Amino acid sequence: ARAMDPRQSVLGLQASGVDGVSAVEATIEQMAEKYLDEVRAVQPRGPYLLAGYSGGGVIAFEMARRLQAAGEQIGVLAFIDTFHPQMPVPRINLFTRLERLRREGSSYVRDALDRRRKSVQDDRDWRRLEKHLAAGEPIPLALRELHLIRNFLRAASAYLPKPWPGNSSRAPTARRR
């Protein structure tokens, strides 16, 4: 951001549902279309400079693909810690778990118990969330992040990215000092 021209405008997009009331889009394509409506209201023509963090990179990719298909120019499409939505989840077998236990000792056990406790809490929260959704009630603040994450993961798992003929040059990754 410090390297950008100070006159360069930046538009941040907020996910639907963050307020606990508005409906969330069910697919990556619907998310991209909604965000494109918001972007075009501010900047009707390209070139567009798009970036997305984590799951937002998947949506930025779909936005770039749609913009280019509509004849618009994409100046930048940047991904920040973004995953491919069809990337397989690594399976952890017993040997891997035993090796980590040997290497990490009691901290591995403590972390595993914490992950399990978090999973049980998320399942309990999900059941609470479903009750609010079924009743058409606003989603309590404590459950909104879970709602958005689960909705995005469901949408991303069904998303099949189509090819985008953009430039695929890769910037160097940041290094910690």
VEXDRENLUM-772887 format. One record per residue (C-alpha): residue number from 1; residue in three letters; x, y, z. Coordinates in steps of 0.5 Angstrom, whole numbers, plus 500, padded with zeros to 3 digits. Example, Ala and Ser with C-alpha at 12.3 -4.5 7.8 and 13.67 -1.06 7.14 Angstrom:
+-----+------+-----+-----+-----+
! pos ! code !  px !  py !  pz !
+-----+------+-----+-----+-----+
!   1 !  ala ! 525 ! 491 ! 516 !
!   2 !  ser ! 527 ! 498 ! 514 !
+-----+------+-----+-----+-----+
//
This chain:
+-----+------+-----+-----+-----+
! pos ! code !  px !  py !  pz !
+-----+------+-----+-----+-----+
!   1 !  ala ! 500 ! 500 ! 500 !
!   2 !  arg ! 506 ! 505 ! 502 !
!   3 !  ala ! 508 ! 504 ! 494 !
!   4 !  met ! 502 ! 506 ! 491 !
!   5 !  asp ! 501 ! 513 ! 488 !
!   6 !  pro ! 497 ! 517 ! 494 !
!   7 !  arg ! 492 ! 519 ! 489 !
!   8 !  gln ! 490 ! 511 ! 487 !
!   9 !  ser ! 483 ! 510 ! 490 !
!  10 !  val ! 482 ! 503 ! 494 !
!  11 !  leu ! 475 ! 500 ! 495 !
!  12 !  gly ! 474 ! 495 ! 500 !
!  13 !  leu ! 468 ! 491 ! 499 !
!  14 !  gln ! 464 ! 488 ! 505 !
!  15 !  ala ! 461 ! 481 ! 505 !
!  16 !  ser ! 454 ! 480 ! 505 !
!  17 !  gly ! 451 ! 478 ! 512 !
!  18 !  val ! 457 ! 481 ! 516 !
!  19 !  asp ! 451 ! 485 ! 519 !
!  20 !  gly ! 447 ! 479 ! 521 !
!  21 !  val ! 441 ! 481 ! 517 !
!  22 !  ser ! 443 ! 481 ! 510 !
!  23 !  ala ! 442 ! 475 ! 506 !
!  24 !  val ! 449 ! 472 ! 503 !
!  25 !  glu ! 450 ! 470 ! 496 !
!  26 !  ala ! 450 ! 462 ! 495 !
!  27 !  thr ! 455 ! 462 ! 490 !
!  28 !  ile ! 462 ! 465 ! 488 !
!  29 !  glu ! 459 ! 467 ! 482 !
!  30 !  gln ! 453 ! 471 ! 485 !
!  31 !  met ! 458 ! 474 ! 490 !
!  32 !  ala ! 463 ! 476 ! 484 !
!  33 !  glu ! 457 ! 479 ! 481 !
!  34 !  lys ! 454 ! 483 ! 487 !
!  35 !  tyr ! 461 ! 486 ! 488 !
!  36 !  leu ! 462 ! 488 ! 481 !
!  37 !  asp ! 456 ! 492 ! 481 !
!  38 !  glu ! 459 ! 495 ! 487 !
!  39 !  val ! 465 ! 497 ! 484 !
!  40 !  arg ! 462 ! 499 ! 477 !
!  41 !  ala ! 458 ! 504 ! 481 !
!  42 !  val ! 464 ! 507 ! 483 !
!  43 !  gln ! 469 ! 506 ! 477 !
!  44 !  pro ! 464 ! 504 ! 471 !
!  45 !  arg ! 470 ! 503 ! 466 !
!  46 !  gly ! 477 ! 499 ! 467 !
!  47 !  pro ! 483 ! 498 ! 467 !
!  48 !  tyr ! 481 ! 495 ! 474 !
!  49 !  leu ! 486 ! 493 ! 479 !
!  50 !  leu ! 483 ! 487 ! 483 !
!  51 !  ala ! 486 ! 484 ! 490 !
!  52 !  gly ! 483 ! 479 ! 494 !
!  53 !  tyr ! 486 ! 476 ! 501 !
!  54 !  ser ! 484 ! 469 ! 502 !
!  55 !  gly ! 478 ! 467 ! 500 !
!  56 !  gly ! 477 ! 474 ! 497 !
!  57 !  gly ! 482 ! 472 ! 492 !
!  58 !  val ! 477 ! 467 ! 489 !
!  59 !  ile ! 472 ! 472 ! 488 !
!  60 !  ala ! 477 ! 477 ! 485 !
!  61 !  phe ! 479 ! 472 ! 480 !
!  62 !  glu ! 472 ! 471 ! 478 !
!  63 !  met ! 471 ! 478 ! 478 !
!  64 !  ala ! 477 ! 479 ! 473 !
!  65 !  arg ! 474 ! 473 ! 469 !
!  66 !  arg ! 467 ! 476 ! 468 !
!  67 !  leu ! 470 ! 483 ! 467 !
!  68 !  gln ! 475 ! 481 ! 462 !
!  69 !  ala ! 469 ! 477 ! 458 !
!  70 !  ala ! 465 ! 484 ! 458 !
!  71 !  gly ! 471 ! 487 ! 454 !
!  72 !  glu ! 474 ! 490 ! 460 !
!  73 !  gln ! 482 ! 491 ! 462 !
!  74 !  ile ! 485 ! 488 ! 468 !
!  75 !  gly ! 491 ! 492 ! 470 !
!  76 !  val ! 492 ! 487 ! 476 !
!  77 !  leu ! 489 ! 481 ! 479 !
!  78 !  ala ! 493 ! 480 ! 486 !
!  79 !  phe ! 492 ! 474 ! 491 !
!  80 !  ile ! 494 ! 475 ! 498 !
!  81 !  asp ! 494 ! 468 ! 501 !
!  82 !  thr ! 489 ! 465 ! 497 !
!  83 !  phe ! 488 ! 458 ! 496 !
!  84 !  his ! 485 ! 454 ! 490 !
!  85 !  pro ! 478 ! 452 ! 491 !
!  86 !  gln ! 479 ! 445 ! 489 !
!  87 !  met ! 485 ! 444 ! 492 !
!  88 !  pro ! 485 ! 437 ! 496 !
!  89 !  val ! 485 ! 437 ! 504 !
!  90 !  pro ! 491 ! 434 ! 506 !
!  91 !  arg ! 489 ! 427 ! 510 !
!  92 !  ile ! 493 ! 426 ! 516 !
!  93 !  asn ! 494 ! 419 ! 517 !
!  94 !  leu ! 496 ! 415 ! 524 !
!  95 !  phe ! 504 ! 415 ! 522 !
!  96 !  thr ! 504 ! 423 ! 521 !
!  97 !  arg ! 500 ! 424 ! 528 !
!  98 !  leu ! 505 ! 419 ! 532 !
!  99 !  glu ! 511 ! 423 ! 528 !
! 100 !  arg ! 508 ! 430 ! 531 !
! 101 !  leu ! 507 ! 427 ! 538 !
! 102 !  arg ! 514 ! 425 ! 538 !
! 103 !  arg ! 517 ! 431 ! 535 !
! 104 !  glu ! 512 ! 436 ! 539 !
! 105 !  gly ! 511 ! 432 ! 545 !
! 106 !  ser ! 505 ! 435 ! 550 !
! 107 !  ser ! 504 ! 441 ! 546 !
! 108 !  tyr ! 501 ! 437 ! 540 !
! 109 !  val ! 496 ! 433 ! 545 !
! 110 !  arg ! 494 ! 440 ! 548 !
! 111 !  asp ! 493 ! 443 ! 541 !
! 112 !  ala ! 490 ! 437 ! 538 !
! 113 !  leu ! 485 ! 437 ! 544 !
! 114 !  asp ! 484 ! 445 ! 543 !
! 115 !  arg ! 482 ! 443 ! 536 !
! 116 !  arg ! 477 ! 438 ! 538 !
! 117 !  arg ! 474 ! 443 ! 543 !
! 118 !  lys ! 474 ! 448 ! 538 !
! 119 !  ser ! 470 ! 443 ! 533 !
! 120 !  val ! 465 ! 441 ! 538 !
! 121 !  gln ! 464 ! 449 ! 540 !
! 122 !  asp ! 463 ! 450 ! 532 !
! 123 !  asp ! 458 ! 445 ! 531 !
! 124 !  arg ! 454 ! 447 ! 537 !
! 125 !  asp ! 454 ! 454 ! 535 !
! 126 !  trp ! 452 ! 452 ! 528 !
! 127 !  arg ! 446 ! 449 ! 531 !
! 128 !  arg ! 444 ! 455 ! 534 !
! 129 !  leu ! 446 ! 459 ! 528 !
! 130 !  glu ! 441 ! 454 ! 524 !
! 131 !  lys ! 435 ! 456 ! 529 !
! 132 !  his ! 436 ! 463 ! 528 !
! 133 !  leu ! 436 ! 462 ! 520 !
! 134 !  ala ! 430 ! 458 ! 520 !
! 135 !  ala ! 426 ! 463 ! 524 !
! 136 !  gly ! 429 ! 469 ! 520 !
! 137 !  glu ! 432 ! 472 ! 526 !
! 138 !  pro ! 438 ! 477 ! 525 !
! 139 !  ile ! 444 ! 473 ! 527 !
! 140 !  pro ! 448 ! 474 ! 533 !
! 141 !  leu ! 455 ! 478 ! 533 !
! 142 !  ala ! 458 ! 472 ! 536 !
! 143 !  leu ! 455 ! 467 ! 530 !
! 144 !  arg ! 457 ! 471 ! 524 !
! 145 !  glu ! 464 ! 469 ! 523 !
! 146 !  leu ! 462 ! 462 ! 523 !
! 147 !  his ! 456 ! 463 ! 518 !
! 148 !  leu ! 460 ! 467 ! 513 !
! 149 !  ile ! 466 ! 462 ! 513 !
! 150 !  arg ! 461 ! 456 ! 513 !
! 151 !  asn ! 457 ! 459 ! 507 !
! 152 !  phe ! 464 ! 461 ! 503 !
! 153 !  leu ! 467 ! 454 ! 504 !
! 154 !  arg ! 460 ! 451 ! 501 !
! 155 !  ala ! 460 ! 456 ! 495 !
! 156 !  ala ! 468 ! 455 ! 494 !
! 157 !  ser ! 467 ! 447 ! 494 !
! 158 !  ala ! 462 ! 448 ! 489 !
! 159 !  tyr ! 466 ! 453 ! 485 !
! 160 !  leu ! 469 ! 450 ! 478 !
! 161 !  pro ! 474 ! 456 ! 476 !
! 162 !  lys ! 474 ! 457 ! 468 !
! 163 !  pro ! 480 ! 459 ! 465 !
! 164 !  trp ! 482 ! 466 ! 465 !
! 165 !  pro ! 487 ! 469 ! 460 !
! 166 !  gly ! 491 ! 474 ! 464 !
! 167 !  asn ! 498 ! 475 ! 465 !
! 168 !  ser ! 501 ! 470 ! 470 !
! 169 !  ser ! 507 ! 473 ! 473 !
! 170 !  arg ! 508 ! 472 ! 480 !
! 171 !  ala ! 511 ! 477 ! 485 !
! 172 !  pro ! 516 ! 475 ! 490 !
! 173 !  thr ! 513 ! 473 ! 497 !
! 174 !  ala ! 514 ! 477 ! 503 !
! 175 !  arg ! 520 ! 475 ! 507 !
! 176 !  arg ! 520 ! 476 ! 515 !
! 177 !  arg ! 526 ! 479 ! 518 !
+-----+------+-----+-----+-----+
//
